[in-house]
Amino acid sequence: MTNTIATLEHRAGLRYRLEVFDPEGASLFVVDELDFTAPESGRYQFEYARAIADAPDGCARVDRRFQRGLFFGEAPPFRLEADEDLEVRFAGEGCRAEDALVRFTVRWVPIP
């Protein structure tokens, strides 16, 4: 299990700014424009990609995350539960790293 702390700052409509922190409060990354879509009531999904600095020599790494799930609650703060696909892609001349696809379950729990 991996624990992180995330903040969602509302921008407009279904757009948010996402910042993720480690358990000690150090910022891990920011996604400035995260578009939540709600295909039907009580559900949400979003997708984003970002370049990752930690890659083998001669490789460039890009992670794409796609999360789809349910939200619970009548008003913020909501509790979210979802499945997330993490697709890891490597590219570069002479890069021998292999791409990967990982699926895991995610729970977002409001912090009081």
C-alpha positions as CSV (number, residue, x, y, z in Angstrom):
1,M,0.0,0.0,0.0
2,T,1.2,3.5,-0.9
3,N,-0.1,6.5,1.0
4,T,0.1,10.0,-0.4
5,I,-1.7,13.2,0.4
6,A,-3.4,15.0,-2.5
7,T,-5.0,18.4,-2.8
8,L,-7.6,19.3,-5.4
9,E,-8.0,23.0,-6.1
10,H,-11.1,23.9,-8.1
11,R,-10.4,25.9,-11.3
12,A,-13.6,26.0,-13.3
13,G,-16.3,23.6,-14.3
14,L,-14.8,20.1,-13.8
15,R,-11.1,21.3,-14.0
16,Y,-8.9,21.1,-11.0
17,R,-5.2,21.5,-10.0
18,L,-3.8,18.4,-8.4
19,E,-0.8,18.4,-6.1
20,V,0.5,15.2,-4.5
21,F,2.6,15.0,-1.4
22,D,4.4,12.2,0.5
23,P,3.3,11.4,4.0
24,E,5.8,13.9,5.5
25,G,4.4,16.7,3.4
26,A,7.0,17.1,0.7
27,S,5.5,17.9,-2.7
28,L,5.9,15.0,-5.2
29,F,4.3,16.5,-8.3
30,V,1.7,18.9,-9.6
31,V,-0.8,18.6,-12.5
32,D,-2.0,22.1,-13.3
33,E,-5.0,21.2,-15.4
34,L,-6.8,17.9,-14.4
35,D,-10.2,17.5,-16.1
36,F,-12.7,15.4,-14.2
37,T,-15.5,14.0,-16.3
38,A,-18.6,12.4,-15.0
39,P,-20.1,10.0,-17.5
40,E,-23.0,9.5,-15.1
41,S,-24.1,10.5,-11.7
42,G,-21.9,9.3,-8.8
43,R,-19.0,8.5,-11.1
44,Y,-15.9,10.3,-12.2
45,Q,-12.8,9.8,-14.3
46,F,-9.7,11.6,-15.3
47,E,-6.4,11.1,-17.2
48,Y,-3.1,12.8,-17.2
49,A,0.4,12.2,-18.4
50,R,3.7,13.5,-17.1
51,A,7.4,13.1,-17.8
52,I,9.4,11.3,-15.1
53,A,13.0,12.3,-14.4
54,D,13.8,8.9,-13.0
55,A,14.6,6.8,-16.1
56,P,17.4,4.4,-17.1
57,D,20.3,6.0,-19.1
58,G,19.4,6.8,-22.7
59,C,15.7,6.6,-22.0
60,A,12.9,9.1,-21.5
61,R,10.0,8.0,-19.3
62,V,6.4,9.1,-19.5
63,D,3.7,7.9,-17.1
64,R,0.0,8.1,-18.1
65,R,-2.5,7.6,-15.3
66,F,-6.2,6.9,-16.0
67,Q,-8.5,6.7,-13.0
68,R,-12.2,5.8,-13.1
69,G,-14.4,5.3,-10.1
70,L,-17.2,6.3,-7.8
71,F,-17.7,9.3,-5.4
72,F,-19.6,9.1,-2.2
73,G,-21.2,12.0,-0.3
74,E,-23.7,14.8,-0.9
75,A,-21.2,17.7,-0.8
76,P,-17.5,18.2,-0.5
77,P,-15.4,16.6,0.9
78,F,-16.2,13.6,-1.1
79,R,-14.8,10.1,-0.7
80,L,-13.5,8.6,-3.9
81,E,-12.9,4.9,-4.8
82,A,-11.5,3.9,-8.1
83,D,-9.4,1.6,-10.3
84,E,-6.3,3.3,-11.8
85,D,-4.2,2.2,-14.8
86,L,-0.6,3.4,-14.7
87,E,1.0,3.0,-18.1
88,V,4.8,3.5,-18.1
89,R,6.4,4.2,-21.5
90,F,10.1,4.4,-22.3
91,A,11.6,5.9,-25.5
92,G,15.0,6.8,-26.7
93,E,17.8,5.6,-29.0
94,G,19.4,2.6,-27.4
95,C,16.8,2.4,-24.6
96,R,16.3,-1.2,-23.4
97,A,13.7,-0.5,-20.7
98,E,10.4,-2.2,-21.2
99,D,7.0,-0.5,-21.1
100,A,4.6,-1.6,-18.3
101,L,0.9,-1.4,-17.4
102,V,-0.1,-1.6,-13.8
103,R,-3.7,-1.6,-12.4
104,F,-4.4,-0.9,-8.8
105,T,-7.2,0.3,-6.5
106,V,-7.3,3.8,-5.2
107,R,-9.1,5.3,-2.2
108,W,-9.3,9.0,-1.6
109,V,-10.3,9.7,2.0
110,P,-10.9,13.3,3.2
111,I,-8.6,14.6,5.9
112,P,-10.6,16.4,8.6
